Amino acid sequence: MNSDTVRTSINLPRNLHRRMHEAAARKGCSARELILEVVARVVEEVQASRPVRGLDFDDPPIFPLAGRRINLTNEEIYDLIEFP
């Protein structure tokens, strides 16, 4: 076994286990290869759909470094912050 891999085990319902092996046979691969492909695809989808943070470090600060408040109207605040 490769040193870059981790061995794990899961309990599958019998019906799903049988269907998984049937799907792998139809696809011409092993159940292991099928599992790896599906897990990799799902991980990529989740990473691609991660929400983008609303503020960026390059945005000007709302409060000056001295900690004094800046008088902003709601409209000015909405102009500074991007909402999804």
N, CA, C and O atoms as a CHARMM CRD file, in Angstrom:
* protein
*
  336
    1    1 MET  N      0.83700  -1.17800   0.00000 PROA 1      0.00000
    2    1 MET  CA     0.00000   0.00000   0.00000 PROA 1      0.00000
    3    1 MET  C      0.89100   1.25300   0.00000 PROA 1      0.00000
    4    1 MET  O      1.94300   1.27700   0.63800 PROA 1      0.00000
    5    2 ASN  N      0.46200   2.26700  -0.70700 PROA 2      0.00000
    6    2 ASN  CA     1.18000   3.52300  -0.82800 PROA 2      0.00000
    7    2 ASN  C      1.20100   4.24600   0.51600 PROA 2      0.00000
    8    2 ASN  O      0.20900   4.22400   1.24400 PROA 2      0.00000
    9    3 SER  N      2.32200   4.88700   0.85300 PROA 3      0.00000
   10    3 SER  CA     2.41400   5.60400   2.13400 PROA 3      0.00000
   11    3 SER  C      1.59600   6.89200   2.13200 PROA 3      0.00000
   12    3 SER  O      1.38700   7.48300   3.19100 PROA 3      0.00000
   13    4 ASP  N      1.12300   7.34400   0.95300 PROA 4      0.00000
   14    4 ASP  CA     0.29700   8.55600   0.87100 PROA 4      0.00000
   15    4 ASP  C     -1.18600   8.25100   0.98800 PROA 4      0.00000
   16    4 ASP  O     -2.01400   9.13700   0.77600 PROA 4      0.00000
   17    5 THR  N     -1.53900   7.02100   1.32100 PROA 5      0.00000
   18    5 THR  CA    -2.94500   6.65800   1.42200 PROA 5      0.00000
   19    5 THR  C     -3.31300   6.36100   2.87300 PROA 5      0.00000
   20    5 THR  O     -2.45000   6.09200   3.71000 PROA 5      0.00000
   21    6 VAL  N     -4.60000   6.41500   3.14500 PROA 6      0.00000
   22    6 VAL  CA    -5.12200   6.09700   4.46800 PROA 6      0.00000
   23    6 VAL  C     -6.17500   5.01800   4.29600 PROA 6      0.00000
   24    6 VAL  O     -7.07000   5.14700   3.46000 PROA 6      0.00000
   25    7 ARG  N     -6.07600   3.98200   5.06300 PROA 7      0.00000
   26    7 ARG  CA    -7.06000   2.90200   4.98700 PROA 7      0.00000
   27    7 ARG  C     -8.24300   3.26800   5.86800 PROA 7      0.00000
   28    7 ARG  O     -8.07100   3.69100   7.01100 PROA 7      0.00000
   29    8 THR  N     -9.44100   3.10200   5.33000 PROA 8      0.00000
   30    8 THR  CA   -10.65100   3.40700   6.07800 PROA 8      0.00000
   31    8 THR  C    -11.69500   2.35200   5.77000 PROA 8      0.00000
   32    8 THR  O    -11.56800   1.60300   4.80200 PROA 8      0.00000
   33    9 SER  N    -12.71600   2.29600   6.58900 PROA 9      0.00000
   34    9 SER  CA   -13.79700   1.35200   6.31700 PROA 9      0.00000
   35    9 SER  C    -15.12400   2.01800   6.63000 PROA 9      0.00000
   36    9 SER  O    -15.21600   2.88300   7.50100 PROA 9      0.00000
   37   10 ILE  N    -16.15700   1.59400   5.89800 PROA 10     0.00000
   38   10 ILE  CA   -17.50600   2.09800   6.11100 PROA 10     0.00000
   39   10 ILE  C    -18.47100   0.92100   6.06300 PROA 10     0.00000
   40   10 ILE  O    -18.18000  -0.11100   5.45900 PROA 10     0.00000
   41   11 ASN  N    -19.59600   1.08400   6.69200 PROA 11     0.00000
   42   11 ASN  CA   -20.65100   0.07800   6.64000 PROA 11     0.00000
   43   11 ASN  C    -21.69800   0.55000   5.64300 PROA 11     0.00000
   44   11 ASN  O    -22.29800   1.61300   5.80600 PROA 11     0.00000
   45   12 LEU  N    -21.90900  -0.25700   4.60500 PROA 12     0.00000
   46   12 LEU  CA   -22.89600   0.05900   3.58600 PROA 12     0.00000
   47   12 LEU  C    -24.08100  -0.88500   3.70700 PROA 12     0.00000
   48   12 LEU  O    -23.91100  -2.05300   4.05600 PROA 12     0.00000
   49   13 PRO  N    -25.26700  -0.39600   3.42600 PROA 13     0.00000
   50   13 PRO  CA   -26.40200  -1.31700   3.34600 PROA 13     0.00000
   51   13 PRO  C    -26.13800  -2.35000   2.24200 PROA 13     0.00000
   52   13 PRO  O    -25.54200  -2.02700   1.21400 PROA 13     0.00000
   53   14 ARG  N    -26.57900  -3.57800   2.45800 PROA 14     0.00000
   54   14 ARG  CA   -26.30000  -4.65600   1.49700 PROA 14     0.00000
   55   14 ARG  C    -26.74700  -4.30900   0.08200 PROA 14     0.00000
   56   14 ARG  O    -26.02800  -4.56600  -0.88300 PROA 14     0.00000
   57   15 ASN  N    -27.92200  -3.73100  -0.03500 PROA 15     0.00000
   58   15 ASN  CA   -28.45700  -3.39700  -1.34900 PROA 15     0.00000
   59   15 ASN  C    -27.55900  -2.37500  -2.05500 PROA 15     0.00000
   60   15 ASN  O    -27.28600  -2.51000  -3.24700 PROA 15     0.00000
   61   16 LEU  N    -27.10500  -1.36400  -1.33000 PROA 16     0.00000
   62   16 LEU  CA   -26.21700  -0.35600  -1.92000 PROA 16     0.00000
   63   16 LEU  C    -24.87600  -0.97400  -2.29400 PROA 16     0.00000
   64   16 LEU  O    -24.31900  -0.65400  -3.34400 PROA 16     0.00000
   65   17 HSD  N    -24.35700  -1.85000  -1.45300 PROA 17     0.00000
   66   17 HSD  CA   -23.08600  -2.52300  -1.73400 PROA 17     0.00000
   67   17 HSD  C    -23.19000  -3.33200  -3.03100 PROA 17     0.00000
   68   17 HSD  O    -22.29400  -3.27500  -3.87200 PROA 17     0.00000
   69   18 ARG  N    -24.27600  -4.07700  -3.18900 PROA 18     0.00000
   70   18 ARG  CA   -24.48600  -4.86400  -4.40500 PROA 18     0.00000
   71   18 ARG  C    -24.59100  -3.96700  -5.63000 PROA 18     0.00000
   72   18 ARG  O    -23.97300  -4.23500  -6.66100 PROA 18     0.00000
   73   19 ARG  N    -25.38300  -2.89200  -5.51200 PROA 19     0.00000
   74   19 ARG  CA   -25.54400  -1.97200  -6.64700 PROA 19     0.00000
   75   19 ARG  C    -24.24100  -1.26400  -6.99200 PROA 19     0.00000
   76   19 ARG  O    -23.97900  -0.98100  -8.16100 PROA 19     0.00000
   77   20 MET  N    -23.42400  -0.97600  -5.98300 PROA 20     0.00000
   78   20 MET  CA   -22.12600  -0.34600  -6.23300 PROA 20     0.00000
   79   20 MET  C    -21.23800  -1.26500  -7.06300 PROA 20     0.00000
   80   20 MET  O    -20.61100  -0.82700  -8.02700 PROA 20     0.00000
   81   21 HSD  N    -21.18600  -2.53900  -6.68700 PROA 21     0.00000
   82   21 HSD  CA   -20.36000  -3.48600  -7.44000 PROA 21     0.00000
   83   21 HSD  C    -20.90800  -3.68100  -8.85500 PROA 21     0.00000
   84   21 HSD  O    -20.13100  -3.82000  -9.80000 PROA 21     0.00000
   85   22 GLU  N    -22.22900  -3.69200  -9.01400 PROA 22     0.00000
   86   22 GLU  CA   -22.81300  -3.79000 -10.34100 PROA 22     0.00000
   87   22 GLU  C    -22.45400  -2.57800 -11.18800 PROA 22     0.00000
   88   22 GLU  O    -22.11700  -2.71800 -12.36300 PROA 22     0.00000
   89   23 ALA  N    -22.52600  -1.38000 -10.59500 PROA 23     0.00000
   90   23 ALA  CA   -22.18500  -0.14500 -11.32400 PROA 23     0.00000
   91   23 ALA  C    -20.71900  -0.15000 -11.72300 PROA 23     0.00000
   92   23 ALA  O    -20.37500   0.25600 -12.83400 PROA 23     0.00000
   93   24 ALA  N    -19.85500  -0.60300 -10.82900 PROA 24     0.00000
   94   24 ALA  CA   -18.42900  -0.65800 -11.14000 PROA 24     0.00000
   95   24 ALA  C    -18.17600  -1.64300 -12.29000 PROA 24     0.00000
   96   24 ALA  O    -17.37300  -1.36600 -13.18100 PROA 24     0.00000
   97   25 ALA  N    -18.85300  -2.77700 -12.26800 PROA 25     0.00000
   98   25 ALA  CA   -18.67400  -3.76700 -13.34600 PROA 25     0.00000
   99   25 ALA  C    -19.16100  -3.19900 -14.67700 PROA 25     0.00000
  100   25 ALA  O    -18.51400  -3.39100 -15.70700 PROA 25     0.00000
  101   26 ARG  N    -20.30300  -2.49800 -14.66100 PROA 26     0.00000
  102   26 ARG  CA   -20.80000  -1.88900 -15.90700 PROA 26     0.00000
  103   26 ARG  C    -19.82900  -0.83600 -16.42700 PROA 26     0.00000
  104   26 ARG  O    -19.68000  -0.65300 -17.63500 PROA 26     0.00000
  105   27 LYS  N    -19.17500  -0.15100 -15.50400 PROA 27     0.00000
  106   27 LYS  CA   -18.24200   0.90300 -15.89100 PROA 27     0.00000
  107   27 LYS  C    -16.87400   0.32500 -16.26400 PROA 27     0.00000
  108   27 LYS  O    -16.05400   1.01100 -16.87400 PROA 27     0.00000
  109   28 GLY  N    -16.63300  -0.91800 -15.90300 PROA 28     0.00000
  110   28 GLY  CA   -15.35700  -1.56500 -16.22900 PROA 28     0.00000
  111   28 GLY  C    -14.24400  -1.20200 -15.27800 PROA 28     0.00000
  112   28 GLY  O    -13.07900  -1.15700 -15.67300 PROA 28     0.00000
  113   29 CYS  N    -14.58500  -0.94100 -14.02400 PROA 29     0.00000
  114   29 CYS  CA   -13.56800  -0.60700 -13.03200 PROA 29     0.00000
  115   29 CYS  C    -13.88600  -1.34900 -11.73900 PROA 29     0.00000
  116   29 CYS  O    -14.92000  -2.00700 -11.62700 PROA 29     0.00000
  117   30 SER  N    -13.00000  -1.23700 -10.78100 PROA 30     0.00000
  118   30 SER  CA   -13.23900  -1.88000  -9.49000 PROA 30     0.00000
  119   30 SER  C    -14.12200  -0.97800  -8.62900 PROA 30     0.00000
  120   30 SER  O    -14.27800   0.21200  -8.90300 PROA 30     0.00000
  121   31 ALA  N    -14.69100  -1.56800  -7.59100 PROA 31     0.00000
  122   31 ALA  CA   -15.50000  -0.78000  -6.65500 PROA 31     0.00000
  123   31 ALA  C    -14.63200   0.29400  -5.99800 PROA 31     0.00000
  124   31 ALA  O    -15.10400   1.40400  -5.75000 PROA 31     0.00000
  125   32 ARG  N    -13.37400  -0.02500  -5.71500 PROA 32     0.00000
  126   32 ARG  CA   -12.45500   0.95500  -5.12400 PROA 32     0.00000
  127   32 ARG  C    -12.27800   2.16400  -6.03900 PROA 32     0.00000
  128   32 ARG  O    -12.34900   3.30900  -5.59300 PROA 32     0.00000
  129   33 GLU  N    -12.04800   1.89600  -7.32300 PROA 33     0.00000
  130   33 GLU  CA   -11.87700   2.99300  -8.27800 PROA 33     0.00000
  131   33 GLU  C    -13.15100   3.82700  -8.38700 PROA 33     0.00000
  132   33 GLU  O    -13.08500   5.05200  -8.48500 PROA 33     0.00000
  133   34 LEU  N    -14.29400   3.17700  -8.37100 PROA 34     0.00000
  134   34 LEU  CA   -15.56700   3.89000  -8.42700 PROA 34     0.00000
  135   34 LEU  C    -15.73600   4.79400  -7.20300 PROA 34     0.00000
  136   34 LEU  O    -16.13000   5.95200  -7.33400 PROA 34     0.00000
  137   35 ILE  N    -15.43900   4.26500  -6.02100 PROA 35     0.00000
  138   35 ILE  CA   -15.55000   5.04900  -4.78900 PROA 35     0.00000
  139   35 ILE  C    -14.62000   6.25300  -4.83200 PROA 35     0.00000
  140   35 ILE  O    -15.03400   7.36700  -4.51000 PROA 35     0.00000
  141   36 LEU  N    -13.36700   6.04000  -5.22800 PROA 36     0.00000
  142   36 LEU  CA   -12.39700   7.14600  -5.29600 PROA 36     0.00000
  143   36 LEU  C    -12.85600   8.23100  -6.26800 PROA 36     0.00000
  144   36 LEU  O    -12.72600   9.42200  -5.98500 PROA 36     0.00000
  145   37 GLU  N    -13.39300   7.81400  -7.41100 PROA 37     0.00000
  146   37 GLU  CA   -13.86100   8.77400  -8.41100 PROA 37     0.00000
  147   37 GLU  C    -15.01100   9.62900  -7.86300 PROA 37     0.00000
  148   37 GLU  O    -15.03000  10.84900  -8.02300 PROA 37     0.00000
  149   38 VAL  N    -15.96600   8.95700  -7.21500 PROA 38     0.00000
  150   38 VAL  CA   -17.13700   9.67200  -6.70100 PROA 38     0.00000
  151   38 VAL  C    -16.75000  10.61100  -5.56600 PROA 38     0.00000
  152   38 VAL  O    -17.21200  11.75100  -5.52000 PROA 38     0.00000
  153   39 VAL  N    -15.90600  10.14200  -4.64900 PROA 39     0.00000
  154   39 VAL  CA   -15.48000  10.99100  -3.52900 PROA 39     0.00000
  155   39 VAL  C    -14.71400  12.20000  -4.06000 PROA 39     0.00000
  156   39 VAL  O    -14.94800  13.31800  -3.60200 PROA 39     0.00000
  157   40 ALA  N    -13.81500  12.00300  -5.00200 PROA 40     0.00000
  158   40 ALA  CA   -13.05000  13.11900  -5.56400 PROA 40     0.00000
  159   40 ALA  C    -13.97600  14.12500  -6.24200 PROA 40     0.00000
  160   40 ALA  O    -13.77800  15.33300  -6.11000 PROA 40     0.00000
  161   41 ARG  N    -14.98500  13.64000  -6.96900 PROA 41     0.00000
  162   41 ARG  CA   -15.92300  14.53500  -7.64600 PROA 41     0.00000
  163   41 ARG  C    -16.71600  15.36100  -6.64000 PROA 41     0.00000
  164   41 ARG  O    -16.88900  16.56500  -6.82800 PROA 41     0.00000
  165   42 VAL  N    -17.19400  14.73100  -5.58100 PROA 42     0.00000
  166   42 VAL  CA   -17.98000  15.45100  -4.57000 PROA 42     0.00000
  167   42 VAL  C    -17.11600  16.48300  -3.85400 PROA 42     0.00000
  168   42 VAL  O    -17.56800  17.60000  -3.60300 PROA 42     0.00000
  169   43 VAL  N    -15.88200  16.12300  -3.52400 PROA 43     0.00000
  170   43 VAL  CA   -14.98900  17.07200  -2.85700 PROA 43     0.00000
  171   43 VAL  C    -14.73600  18.28300  -3.74800 PROA 43     0.00000
  172   43 VAL  O    -14.72700  19.41200  -3.25600 PROA 43     0.00000
  173   44 GLU  N    -14.53300  18.07500  -5.03600 PROA 44     0.00000
  174   44 GLU  CA   -14.32500  19.18600  -5.96600 PROA 44     0.00000
  175   44 GLU  C    -15.55600  20.07600  -6.04600 PROA 44     0.00000
  176   44 GLU  O    -15.43500  21.30000  -6.07400 PROA 44     0.00000
  177   45 GLU  N    -16.73900  19.47400  -6.08300 PROA 45     0.00000
  178   45 GLU  CA   -17.98000  20.26500  -6.14300 PROA 45     0.00000
  179   45 GLU  C    -18.13700  21.12900  -4.90500 PROA 45     0.00000
  180   45 GLU  O    -18.52700  22.29300  -5.00100 PROA 45     0.00000
  181   46 VAL  N    -17.83600  20.56600  -3.74400 PROA 46     0.00000
  182   46 VAL  CA   -17.96700  21.31700  -2.49200 PROA 46     0.00000
  183   46 VAL  C    -16.96600  22.46400  -2.45600 PROA 46     0.00000
  184   46 VAL  O    -17.31400  23.57200  -2.04600 PROA 46     0.00000
  185   47 GLN  N    -15.73200  22.21800  -2.87800 PROA 47     0.00000
  186   47 GLN  CA   -14.72600  23.27700  -2.88200 PROA 47     0.00000
  187   47 GLN  C    -15.09500  24.37500  -3.86900 PROA 47     0.00000
  188   47 GLN  O    -14.85800  25.55100  -3.59700 PROA 47     0.00000
  189   48 ALA  N    -15.66700  24.01400  -4.99700 PROA 48     0.00000
  190   48 ALA  CA   -16.03100  25.00500  -6.00900 PROA 48     0.00000
  191   48 ALA  C    -17.20300  25.86300  -5.54700 PROA 48     0.00000
  192   48 ALA  O    -17.33900  27.00900  -5.97400 PROA 48     0.00000
  193   49 SER  N    -18.04500  25.31800  -4.68300 PROA 49     0.00000
  194   49 SER  CA   -19.22500  26.07100  -4.26300 PROA 49     0.00000
  195   49 SER  C    -19.03100  26.80600  -2.94100 PROA 49     0.00000
  196   49 SER  O    -19.99600  27.33200  -2.38700 PROA 49     0.00000
  197   50 ARG  N    -17.80700  26.85200  -2.42500 PROA 50     0.00000
  198   50 ARG  CA   -17.56600  27.57400  -1.17400 PROA 50     0.00000
  199   50 ARG  C    -17.91400  29.04400  -1.35600 PROA 50     0.00000
  200   50 ARG  O    -17.55500  29.64100  -2.37100 PROA 50     0.00000
  201   51 PRO  N    -18.60600  29.63500  -0.38900 PROA 51     0.00000
  202   51 PRO  CA   -18.96700  31.04400  -0.52200 PROA 51     0.00000
  203   51 PRO  C    -17.73200  31.93700  -0.44500 PROA 51     0.00000
  204   51 PRO  O    -16.77400  31.64700   0.27200 PROA 51     0.00000
  205   52 VAL  N    -17.78000  33.01100  -1.19100 PROA 52     0.00000
  206   52 VAL  CA   -16.68500  33.98200  -1.18600 PROA 52     0.00000
  207   52 VAL  C    -16.90000  34.92500  -0.01200 PROA 52     0.00000
  208   52 VAL  O    -18.02600  35.34700   0.25100 PROA 52     0.00000
  209   53 ARG  N    -15.84300  35.24900   0.67900 PROA 53     0.00000
  210   53 ARG  CA   -15.95600  36.15300   1.82000 PROA 53     0.00000
  211   53 ARG  C    -16.41800  37.52200   1.34900 PROA 53     0.00000
  212   53 ARG  O    -16.07000  37.97000   0.25600 PROA 53     0.00000
  213   54 GLY  N    -17.21000  38.18200   2.19400 PROA 54     0.00000
  214   54 GLY  CA   -17.77900  39.47400   1.84400 PROA 54     0.00000
  215   54 GLY  C    -16.78000  40.60700   1.84300 PROA 54     0.00000
  216   54 GLY  O    -16.85300  41.48600   0.98400 PROA 54     0.00000
  217   55 LEU  N    -15.84700  40.61400   2.78100 PROA 55     0.00000
  218   55 LEU  CA   -14.87000  41.69200   2.87100 PROA 55     0.00000
  219   55 LEU  C    -13.50200  41.18500   2.45600 PROA 55     0.00000
  220   55 LEU  O    -13.19000  40.00400   2.61000 PROA 55     0.00000
  221   56 ASP  N    -12.69900  42.07800   1.93400 PROA 56     0.00000
  222   56 ASP  CA   -11.35300  41.74700   1.50200 PROA 56     0.00000
  223   56 ASP  C    -10.38000  42.56900   2.33400 PROA 56     0.00000
  224   56 ASP  O    -10.71000  43.67100   2.77200 PROA 56     0.00000
  225   57 PHE  N     -9.18600  42.03900   2.55100 PROA 57     0.00000
  226   57 PHE  CA    -8.19100  42.78000   3.32400 PROA 57     0.00000
  227   57 PHE  C     -7.76100  44.06500   2.62500 PROA 57     0.00000
  228   57 PHE  O     -7.22200  44.96500   3.26900 PROA 57     0.00000
  229   58 ASP  N     -7.98800  44.16000   1.33500 PROA 58     0.00000
  230   58 ASP  CA    -7.62500  45.36100   0.59500 PROA 58     0.00000
  231   58 ASP  C     -8.67600  46.45800   0.72600 PROA 58     0.00000
  232   58 ASP  O     -8.43000  47.59700   0.33100 PROA 58     0.00000
  233   59 ASP  N     -9.86000  46.12400   1.28400 PROA 59     0.00000
  234   59 ASP  CA   -10.89900  47.13400   1.48700 PROA 59     0.00000
  235   59 ASP  C    -10.44000  48.14200   2.53100 PROA 59     0.00000
  236   59 ASP  O     -9.75800  47.77100   3.48700 PROA 59     0.00000
  237   60 PRO  N    -10.79900  49.40200   2.36500 PROA 60     0.00000
  238   60 PRO  CA   -10.42100  50.38000   3.39200 PROA 60     0.00000
  239   60 PRO  C    -11.15200  50.07300   4.69100 PROA 60     0.00000
  240   60 PRO  O    -12.29200  49.61000   4.66200 PROA 60     0.00000
  241   61 PRO  N    -10.51300  50.32300   5.83100 PROA 61     0.00000
  242   61 PRO  CA   -11.15900  50.03200   7.11000 PROA 61     0.00000
  243   61 PRO  C    -12.34400  50.95800   7.35200 PROA 61     0.00000
  244   61 PRO  O    -12.32600  52.12400   6.95700 PROA 61     0.00000
  245   62 ILE  N    -13.37500  50.42700   8.00700 PROA 62     0.00000
  246   62 ILE  CA   -14.53400  51.24000   8.35400 PROA 62     0.00000
  247   62 ILE  C    -14.19100  52.13000   9.53300 PROA 62     0.00000
  248   62 ILE  O    -14.61700  53.28400   9.59500 PROA 62     0.00000
  249   63 PHE  N    -13.42100  51.59300  10.47000 PROA 63     0.00000
  250   63 PHE  CA   -12.96900  52.37400  11.61800 PROA 63     0.00000
  251   63 PHE  C    -11.49800  52.68800  11.43800 PROA 63     0.00000
  252   63 PHE  O    -10.72700  51.80100  11.07100 PROA 63     0.00000
  253   64 PRO  N    -11.08300  53.92500  11.68300 PROA 64     0.00000
  254   64 PRO  CA    -9.65600  54.23600  11.58800 PROA 64     0.00000
  255   64 PRO  C     -8.88300  53.47800  12.66700 PROA 64     0.00000
  256   64 PRO  O     -9.45900  53.02500  13.65700 PROA 64     0.00000
  257   65 LEU  N     -7.58600  53.35000  12.46400 PROA 65     0.00000
  258   65 LEU  CA    -6.76300  52.58200  13.38400 PROA 65     0.00000
  259   65 LEU  C     -6.80200  53.13600  14.80600 PROA 65     0.00000
  260   65 LEU  O     -6.61100  52.37800  15.75700 PROA 65     0.00000
  261   66 ALA  N     -7.04000  54.42200  14.97500 PROA 66     0.00000
  262   66 ALA  CA    -7.10300  55.00800  16.30800 PROA 66     0.00000
  263   66 ALA  C     -8.36300  54.56400  17.04800 PROA 66     0.00000
  264   66 ALA  O     -8.46200  54.76800  18.25800 PROA 66     0.00000
  265   67 GLY  N     -9.30900  53.97400  16.36200 PROA 67     0.00000
  266   67 GLY  CA   -10.50300  53.47100  17.00600 PROA 67     0.00000
  267   67 GLY  C    -11.64200  54.46500  17.05800 PROA 67     0.00000
  268   67 GLY  O    -12.69200  54.17000  17.63000 PROA 67     0.00000
  269   68 ARG  N    -11.45800  55.62500  16.47900 PROA 68     0.00000
  270   68 ARG  CA   -12.54500  56.59400  16.47500 PROA 68     0.00000
  271   68 ARG  C    -13.57900  56.20200  15.43600 PROA 68     0.00000
  272   68 ARG  O    -13.24300  55.61800  14.40600 PROA 68     0.00000
  273   69 ARG  N    -14.82800  56.52100  15.70400 PROA 69     0.00000
  274   69 ARG  CA   -15.90900  56.16800  14.79200 PROA 69     0.00000
  275   69 ARG  C    -15.94200  57.11700  13.59300 PROA 69     0.00000
  276   69 ARG  O    -15.59000  58.29300  13.67900 PROA 69     0.00000
  277   70 ILE  N    -16.37700  56.55400  12.49300 PROA 70     0.00000
  278   70 ILE  CA   -16.59700  57.33800  11.28600 PROA 70     0.00000
  279   70 ILE  C    -18.10200  57.45200  11.12400 PROA 70     0.00000
  280   70 ILE  O    -18.82000  56.45700  11.22900 PROA 70     0.00000
  281   71 ASN  N    -18.57500  58.64400  10.87200 PROA 71     0.00000
  282   71 ASN  CA   -20.00500  58.83800  10.68500 PROA 71     0.00000
  283   71 ASN  C    -20.37800  58.46100   9.25700 PROA 71     0.00000
  284   71 ASN  O    -20.02900  59.15300   8.30000 PROA 71     0.00000
  285   72 LEU  N    -21.09900  57.34000   9.13600 PROA 72     0.00000
  286   72 LEU  CA   -21.55000  56.86300   7.83600 PROA 72     0.00000
  287   72 LEU  C    -23.05200  56.66900   7.87200 PROA 72     0.00000
  288   72 LEU  O    -23.61900  56.24400   8.88000 PROA 72     0.00000
  289   73 THR  N    -23.67900  56.98300   6.76900 PROA 73     0.00000
  290   73 THR  CA   -25.11000  56.70700   6.64600 PROA 73     0.00000
  291   73 THR  C    -25.27600  55.25600   6.20100 PROA 73     0.00000
  292   73 THR  O    -24.31300  54.62000   5.77200 PROA 73     0.00000
  293   74 ASN  N    -26.48800  54.73900   6.30400 PROA 74     0.00000
  294   74 ASN  CA   -26.74600  53.37400   5.84500 PROA 74     0.00000
  295   74 ASN  C    -26.41100  53.21500   4.36700 PROA 74     0.00000
  296   74 ASN  O    -25.86700  52.19000   3.95700 PROA 74     0.00000
  297   75 GLU  N    -26.73100  54.21800   3.57700 PROA 75     0.00000
  298   75 GLU  CA   -26.43600  54.15000   2.14800 PROA 75     0.00000
  299   75 GLU  C    -24.93200  54.04400   1.90100 PROA 75     0.00000
  300   75 GLU  O    -24.49100  53.28900   1.03500 PROA 75     0.00000
  301   76 GLU  N    -24.15000  54.80300   2.66400 PROA 76     0.00000
  302   76 GLU  CA   -22.69300  54.75100   2.50100 PROA 76     0.00000
  303   76 GLU  C    -22.14900  53.38600   2.92200 PROA 76     0.00000
  304   76 GLU  O    -21.21600  52.87300   2.30400 PROA 76     0.00000
  305   77 ILE  N    -22.72600  52.80100   3.96700 PROA 77     0.00000
  306   77 ILE  CA   -22.29400  51.47300   4.39800 PROA 77     0.00000
  307   77 ILE  C    -22.61000  50.44600   3.32200 PROA 77     0.00000
  308   77 ILE  O    -21.77000  49.60100   3.01200 PROA 77     0.00000
  309   78 TYR  N    -23.81700  50.50500   2.74400 PROA 78     0.00000
  310   78 TYR  CA   -24.19800  49.56200   1.68500 PROA 78     0.00000
  311   78 TYR  C    -23.29600  49.72500   0.45800 PROA 78     0.00000
  312   78 TYR  O    -23.06100  48.75200  -0.25800 PROA 78     0.00000
  313   79 ASP  N    -22.79500  50.91300   0.20700 PROA 79     0.00000
  314   79 ASP  CA   -21.86900  51.11400  -0.91600 PROA 79     0.00000
  315   79 ASP  C    -20.52600  50.44500  -0.63800 PROA 79     0.00000
  316   79 ASP  O    -19.85800  49.99700  -1.57000 PROA 79     0.00000
  317   80 LEU  N    -20.12000  50.37200   0.63300 PROA 80     0.00000
  318   80 LEU  CA   -18.82100  49.80200   0.98400 PROA 80     0.00000
  319   80 LEU  C    -18.82800  48.27500   1.05400 PROA 80     0.00000
  320   80 LEU  O    -17.80800  47.63300   0.80300 PROA 80     0.00000
  321   81 ILE  N    -19.99200  47.69200   1.39900 PROA 81     0.00000
  322   81 ILE  CA   -20.07900  46.26100   1.61700 PROA 81     0.00000
  323   81 ILE  C    -20.89400  45.62900   0.48300 PROA 81     0.00000
  324   81 ILE  O    -21.98500  46.09200   0.14800 PROA 81     0.00000
  325   82 GLU  N    -20.34100  44.56700  -0.09400 PROA 82     0.00000
  326   82 GLU  CA   -21.05900  43.83100  -1.13200 PROA 82     0.00000
  327   82 GLU  C    -21.89100  42.74600  -0.46300 PROA 82     0.00000
  328   82 GLU  O    -21.36100  41.93300   0.29500 PROA 82     0.00000
  329   83 PHE  N    -23.16200  42.73000  -0.73500 PROA 83     0.00000
  330   83 PHE  CA   -24.04400  41.70700  -0.22200 PROA 83     0.00000
  331   83 PHE  C    -24.34500  40.71700  -1.32300 PROA 83     0.00000
  332   83 PHE  O    -24.46700  41.09600  -2.48800 PROA 83     0.00000
  333   84 PRO  N    -24.46900  39.42000  -0.95500 PROA 84     0.00000
  334   84 PRO  CA   -24.73200  38.39400  -2.00000 PROA 84     0.00000
  335   84 PRO  C    -26.08100  38.56300  -2.64800 PROA 84     0.00000
  336   84 PRO  O    -26.44200  37.78700  -3.53400 PROA 84     0.00000
